[in-house]
Amino acid sequence: MFRKKLIISKRLNLPSPIEELSFRGDSLYLKRDDLIHQEFSGNKARKFHYYLEQEFPHIKKIISYGSNQSNAMYSLSSLAKLKDWKFQYFVDHIPAYLKENPQGNYLKALENGMDIEIKDENGSIEKEDIETLYIEEGGRQKESEYGIEILSEEIREWQKDNNIQNLNIFLPSGTGTTALYLQKHLADIRVYTTPCVGDEEYLKSQFLMLEKDRTLHPTILNTEKKYHFGKLYREFYEMYQELKYETEIEFDLLYDPKGFITLQKNRWLLKTPLLYIHQGGLIGNLSMLPRYERRYQRVIS
């Protein structure tokens, strides 16, 4: 088991590459965290890096919770399989269509041996014992700082090597954990983010769970239109297609469309060097794309 852990750890593509892109006539840099590893890509690779590197001889099981197509769910199932642990995951519901047609992160996690259950009526999850590791939804916890600090060091080194001044960073947020810890460890660089799961108040509350000092929080940017997480929006679909066509890079359909829509509404950010963090999540597209195609009856080339 220990040897297998080392194999995965050494195969992590770190530091992840940074590429210069042109989109709609603007130049920006892209941190390709989607290329870190097939099973531990994007921000989940950063958040769960600590658990990959450390030994937990007393742990036999992971318990976590979240949505039924969560990127974290799949990465945690891979971690549990790697460590020879059981993995129990709780959700609010599982759509009948998904049960009958398993796909995306849900399917991949099931293939890794995940035991998925519906939360009880009050939404609580029963704590078990010291042999169980509890992971907060989306990896919102102190241990995530370990891998995100490594990300900040990679950014700092790249900035120094390329003599880039006045750098800004942008990334869309779920729990906001990555953005928060990046801002904490890159105090002289402004980190911008936009909420994708809830609204601005929700994101601020997530920040405060991990860091009480508000001066260390990222800057939140909003769009005029309110978006509901997981709902299909034509402009998200079109942004995904445009990004793929113009950059030849695939982005995810849950977070990145809102991220780039937000950037287009705040193009002043692109007047100075901007680094966009690609946070992976591409396995989720396996379930999102059919939903978009069924809704809009268009095929992505």
C-alpha positions as CSV (number, residue, x, y, z in Angstrom):
1,M,0.0,0.0,0.0
2,F,2.8,2.5,0.9
3,R,4.5,1.7,-2.4
4,K,1.3,2.5,-4.3
5,K,1.0,5.8,-2.5
6,L,4.4,6.8,-3.6
7,I,3.7,5.9,-7.2
8,I,0.7,8.2,-7.3
9,S,2.5,11.0,-5.5
10,K,5.5,10.9,-7.8
11,R,3.3,10.9,-10.9
12,L,1.6,14.2,-9.9
13,N,2.5,16.7,-12.6
14,L,3.9,19.3,-10.3
15,P,4.5,22.1,-10.7
16,S,1.6,22.2,-13.2
17,P,2.4,24.1,-16.4
18,I,1.4,27.7,-17.0
19,E,0.4,28.7,-20.6
20,E,-0.3,32.1,-22.1
21,L,-3.7,32.3,-23.8
22,S,-5.6,34.8,-26.0
23,F,-9.3,34.9,-25.5
24,R,-11.6,37.5,-27.1
25,G,-8.6,39.6,-27.9
26,D,-7.3,39.6,-24.3
27,S,-4.1,37.9,-23.1
28,L,-4.0,35.9,-19.8
29,Y,-2.1,33.1,-18.2
30,L,-3.6,29.8,-17.4
31,K,-2.4,27.5,-14.6
32,R,-3.1,24.0,-15.9
33,D,-4.0,22.2,-12.7
34,D,-6.3,20.1,-14.8
35,L,-3.1,18.2,-15.9
36,I,-1.9,17.2,-12.4
37,H,-3.3,13.7,-12.5
38,Q,-6.2,11.9,-13.9
39,E,-7.7,11.0,-10.5
40,F,-6.4,13.9,-8.5
41,S,-6.7,16.9,-10.9
42,G,-7.5,20.5,-10.3
43,N,-8.2,22.0,-6.9
44,K,-9.0,18.5,-5.5
45,A,-5.4,17.5,-6.1
46,R,-4.4,20.5,-4.1
47,K,-6.9,20.1,-1.3
48,F,-6.3,16.3,-0.8
49,H,-2.5,16.5,-1.3
50,Y,-2.0,16.3,2.4
51,Y,-3.9,13.0,2.6
52,L,-1.8,11.6,-0.3
53,E,1.5,12.5,1.3
54,Q,0.8,11.6,5.0
55,E,0.4,8.2,6.6
56,F,-2.7,7.4,8.7
57,P,-2.1,4.0,10.1
58,H,-5.2,4.1,12.3
59,I,-7.6,5.1,9.6
60,K,-9.8,2.5,7.9
61,K,-12.6,4.6,6.4
62,I,-13.5,8.0,4.9
63,I,-16.8,9.7,5.4
64,S,-17.8,12.8,3.4
65,Y,-20.9,14.5,1.9
66,G,-21.9,16.8,-1.0
67,S,-23.6,16.7,-4.4
68,N,-24.2,13.5,-6.3
69,Q,-21.8,14.6,-9.1
70,S,-19.1,16.2,-6.9
71,N,-15.6,16.3,-8.1
72,A,-14.5,15.8,-4.5
73,M,-16.6,12.7,-4.3
74,Y,-14.7,11.1,-7.1
75,S,-11.2,12.2,-5.9
76,L,-12.0,10.9,-2.4
77,S,-13.1,7.6,-3.8
78,S,-9.8,7.3,-5.6
79,L,-7.9,8.2,-2.4
80,A,-9.8,5.6,-0.4
81,K,-9.1,3.0,-3.1
82,L,-5.4,3.9,-3.1
83,K,-5.2,3.7,0.7
84,D,-7.3,0.5,1.0
85,W,-10.0,2.4,3.0
86,K,-13.7,2.2,2.8
87,F,-15.5,5.3,1.5
88,Q,-19.0,6.3,2.6
89,Y,-20.5,9.4,0.9
90,F,-23.8,11.1,1.8
91,V,-26.0,13.1,-0.5
92,D,-29.4,14.9,-0.3
93,H,-30.8,12.9,-3.1
94,I,-30.0,10.8,-6.2
95,P,-32.1,11.5,-9.3
96,A,-33.9,8.5,-10.8
97,Y,-32.3,9.2,-14.1
98,L,-28.8,9.0,-12.6
99,K,-29.6,5.8,-10.8
100,E,-30.7,4.2,-14.0
101,N,-27.9,5.8,-16.1
102,P,-24.8,6.1,-13.9
103,Q,-22.3,8.5,-15.4
104,G,-19.6,11.1,-14.7
105,N,-18.2,11.4,-11.2
106,Y,-21.0,9.3,-9.8
107,L,-20.2,6.4,-12.0
108,K,-16.4,6.7,-11.5
109,A,-16.8,6.8,-7.7
110,L,-19.1,3.8,-7.7
111,E,-16.5,1.9,-9.7
112,N,-14.0,2.8,-7.0
113,G,-16.2,1.1,-4.4
114,M,-18.0,4.1,-2.9
115,D,-20.9,3.4,-0.6
116,I,-23.4,6.2,-1.3
117,E,-26.3,7.0,1.1
118,I,-29.0,9.6,1.5
119,K,-28.7,11.9,4.5
120,D,-31.3,11.4,7.3
121,E,-34.2,13.8,7.7
122,N,-32.3,16.4,9.7
123,G,-29.3,16.3,7.4
124,S,-26.9,15.1,10.1
125,I,-24.1,12.5,9.6
126,E,-23.4,10.2,12.5
127,K,-19.8,10.3,13.7
128,E,-18.3,6.9,14.1
129,D,-14.8,6.5,15.7
130,I,-11.1,7.4,15.6
131,E,-10.6,5.0,12.7
132,T,-12.8,7.2,10.5
133,L,-11.5,10.3,8.6
134,Y,-14.2,13.0,8.1
135,I,-13.8,15.3,5.1
136,E,-15.9,18.4,4.9
137,E,-17.9,19.1,1.7
138,G,-15.6,20.0,-1.1
139,G,-12.5,19.7,1.0
140,R,-13.3,22.8,3.1
141,Q,-10.9,22.2,6.0
142,K,-7.6,23.2,7.4
143,E,-5.7,20.3,5.9
144,S,-6.3,21.7,2.4
145,E,-3.9,24.5,3.2
146,Y,-1.0,22.1,2.8
147,G,-1.5,21.6,-0.9
148,I,-2.7,25.1,-1.7
149,E,0.5,26.5,-0.1
150,I,2.4,24.4,-2.6
151,L,0.4,25.9,-5.3
152,S,1.2,29.4,-4.1
153,E,4.9,28.5,-4.1
154,E,4.7,27.3,-7.7
155,I,3.0,30.6,-8.7
156,R,5.6,32.7,-6.8
157,E,8.5,30.8,-8.5
158,W,6.9,31.2,-12.0
159,Q,6.3,34.9,-11.3
160,K,9.9,35.4,-10.3
161,D,11.4,33.4,-13.2
162,N,9.3,35.3,-15.7
163,N,9.8,38.7,-14.1
164,I,6.0,39.4,-14.0
165,Q,4.9,42.4,-12.0
166,N,1.5,43.4,-10.6
167,L,0.1,40.0,-11.0
168,N,-3.6,39.3,-10.3
169,I,-5.2,35.8,-9.8
170,F,-8.7,34.7,-10.6
171,L,-10.6,31.5,-10.0
172,P,-14.3,30.6,-9.6
173,S,-15.2,29.2,-6.1
174,G,-17.4,26.6,-4.6
175,T,-16.5,26.6,-0.9
176,G,-13.8,29.2,-1.7
177,T,-11.1,27.1,0.1
178,T,-8.5,27.4,-2.7
179,A,-9.0,31.1,-3.2
180,L,-8.8,31.8,0.5
181,Y,-5.6,29.9,1.1
182,L,-4.0,31.4,-2.0
183,Q,-4.7,34.9,-0.8
184,K,-3.3,34.0,2.6
185,H,0.0,32.8,1.1
186,L,0.2,35.4,-1.6
187,A,-0.4,38.5,0.5
188,D,1.1,40.9,-2.0
189,I,-1.0,39.5,-4.9
190,R,-4.7,40.2,-5.2
191,V,-6.8,37.0,-5.5
192,Y,-10.2,37.5,-7.1
193,T,-13.1,35.0,-7.2
194,T,-16.8,34.6,-7.9
195,P,-19.3,32.4,-6.1
196,C,-20.7,29.5,-8.1
197,V,-22.5,27.4,-5.4
198,G,-24.2,30.1,-3.4
199,D,-24.2,33.9,-3.3
200,E,-21.6,36.4,-1.9
201,E,-22.9,36.0,1.6
202,Y,-22.6,32.2,1.4
203,L,-19.0,32.5,0.2
204,K,-18.1,34.9,2.9
205,S,-19.4,32.5,5.5
206,Q,-17.3,29.8,4.0
207,F,-14.2,32.0,4.3
208,L,-14.9,32.7,7.9
209,M,-15.1,29.0,8.8
210,L,-11.4,28.7,7.9
211,E,-10.1,32.2,8.5
212,K,-11.5,34.9,10.9
213,D,-9.2,37.6,9.7
214,R,-11.2,39.2,6.9
215,T,-8.1,41.1,5.6
216,L,-6.8,37.7,4.4
217,H,-10.0,37.0,2.4
218,P,-10.0,37.1,-1.4
219,T,-11.9,39.8,-3.3
220,I,-15.4,38.6,-4.5
221,L,-16.7,39.7,-7.9
222,N,-20.3,39.2,-8.9
223,T,-22.4,39.1,-12.0
224,E,-25.7,41.0,-12.4
225,K,-27.5,37.8,-13.2
226,K,-28.0,35.2,-10.3
227,Y,-27.0,31.7,-11.3
228,H,-28.1,28.5,-9.5
229,F,-25.5,25.8,-9.1
230,G,-26.0,22.9,-11.4
231,K,-28.8,24.6,-13.4
232,L,-28.4,24.7,-17.2
233,Y,-27.7,28.1,-18.8
234,R,-27.4,28.7,-22.5
235,E,-24.6,31.3,-21.9
236,F,-22.6,28.7,-19.9
237,Y,-22.9,26.2,-22.8
238,E,-21.9,28.8,-25.3
239,M,-19.0,30.0,-23.2
240,Y,-17.7,26.5,-22.9
241,Q,-17.9,26.0,-26.6
242,E,-16.2,29.3,-27.4
243,L,-13.4,28.6,-24.9
244,K,-12.8,25.1,-26.3
245,Y,-12.7,26.4,-29.9
246,E,-10.5,29.5,-29.3
247,T,-8.1,28.0,-26.7
248,E,-8.2,24.3,-27.7
249,I,-8.5,23.6,-23.9
250,E,-11.5,22.0,-22.2
251,F,-12.9,23.7,-19.2
252,D,-15.6,22.4,-16.8
253,L,-19.3,23.3,-17.3
254,L,-20.1,24.1,-13.6
255,Y,-17.5,26.7,-12.6
256,D,-15.5,28.0,-15.5
257,P,-18.3,29.4,-17.6
258,K,-19.3,31.7,-14.8
259,G,-15.6,32.4,-14.2
260,F,-15.1,33.7,-17.7
261,I,-18.4,35.5,-17.8
262,T,-17.3,37.3,-14.7
263,L,-14.0,38.2,-16.3
264,Q,-15.8,39.6,-19.3
265,K,-17.8,41.8,-17.0
266,N,-14.6,42.9,-15.3
267,R,-12.2,43.3,-18.2
268,W,-10.2,45.9,-16.3
269,L,-8.6,42.9,-14.6
270,L,-7.1,41.9,-17.9
271,K,-5.2,45.2,-18.3
272,T,-2.5,43.8,-16.0
273,P,-1.1,40.3,-16.0
274,L,-3.8,37.8,-14.9
275,L,-3.4,34.2,-13.9
276,Y,-6.5,32.0,-14.2
277,I,-6.4,28.8,-12.2
278,H,-7.9,25.8,-14.1
279,Q,-9.4,23.7,-11.4
280,G,-10.1,20.5,-13.3
281,G,-13.5,18.9,-12.9
282,L,-13.6,17.6,-16.5
283,I,-15.0,14.2,-15.5
284,G,-18.1,16.1,-14.5
285,N,-18.5,17.1,-18.1
286,L,-19.4,13.5,-18.9
287,S,-22.7,14.0,-17.2
288,M,-23.2,17.8,-17.9
289,L,-22.7,17.7,-21.7
290,P,-25.5,15.2,-22.3
291,R,-27.8,17.4,-20.2
292,Y,-26.9,20.5,-22.3
293,E,-27.3,18.6,-25.5
294,R,-30.7,17.2,-24.5
295,R,-31.8,20.7,-23.5
296,Y,-30.5,22.7,-26.5
297,Q,-30.3,19.9,-29.1
298,R,-26.8,20.9,-30.2
299,V,-23.7,18.8,-30.6
300,I,-20.3,20.1,-29.6
301,S,-17.7,19.5,-32.2
